[in-house]
Amino acid sequence: MKTLVVYFSYEGNCSFIAEQLKGALNADILQLHLVDDKKRTGLAKYVWGGRQVMIKETPALKPYTVAMEQYDLIILGTPVWAGSPTPAMHAFLEHTKATLRGKKIALFCCHAGGKGKVFDKLAASLGENTLVGTIDFINPTKQDKQAVIEKLNGWVKQIQGCHEHVPLL
Ligand SMILES: Cc1cc2nc3c(=O)[nH]c(=O)nc-3n(C[C@H](O)[C@H](O)[C@H](O)COP(=O)(O)O)c2cc1C
């Protein structure tokens, strides 16, 4: 099953998960980058990111190329911002929704303890897809790496064998 992991990461947590998935599934990965790549910290980071979510901004992404037709499974990964997927992931889905039609999709997110309705919101942005799994991690770069990898590997086995729509968790 040829797999692509598409993800955004502002502070490295989703990058860590995406790299593990790349190894576990022999997957290709596509990291989304904002054109505005200024690094905000502290309160400014939350105000900037939270505002983007609130006004439903779809920020400009750095150019990427992806031949979606060659993949059977697409895994989408995003940090949770204000209980939502990141605007960067929304921008990606807006650009590529048509090419994702009919694909198997799995979702992961990283958060700080409050994932909100992030998977429902992501699923609502998709079209006709078979959702084969969802998984979330609490700031994995700050957790015991081995435990994170074990959790991830269990999920990988689950999504590899899954051909049916799963309920959102
Ligand atoms: C603008 C902004 C909003 C956030 N909102 C939430 C939130 O609603 N719930 C939560 O649990 N964590 C929230 N976080 C924390 C991140 O989701 C969390 O640290 C995540 O692991 C970061 O992933 P990354 O390192 O790949 O960027 C927020 C972080 C930022 C920058």
The ligand as an ORCA input file, in Angstrom:
! r2SCAN-3c Opt
* xyz 0 1
  C      -1.609     28.930     18.065
  C      -1.610     27.677     18.900
  C      -2.813     27.195     19.416
  C      -2.849     26.003     20.149
  N      -4.055     25.519     20.584
  C      -4.101     24.347     21.255
  C      -5.359     23.777     21.664
  O      -6.439     24.291     21.396
  N      -5.336     22.615     22.390
  C      -4.154     21.985     22.703
  O      -4.189     20.949     23.367
  N      -2.959     22.473     22.302
  C      -2.893     23.629     21.588
  N      -1.684     24.122     21.151
  C      -0.465     23.341     21.415
  C      -0.048     22.480     20.210
  O      -1.167     21.827     19.614
  C       0.927     21.359     20.637
  O       2.018     21.913     21.329
  C       1.387     20.508     19.461
  O       2.069     19.367     19.971
  C       2.320     21.284     18.564
  O       2.652     20.523     17.418
  P       3.929     20.930     16.536
  O       5.119     20.862     17.475
  O       4.015     19.898     15.453
  O       3.733     22.308     16.031
  C      -1.633     25.303     20.409
  C      -0.422     25.816     19.922
  C      -0.410     26.974     19.164
  C       0.898     27.485     18.605
*
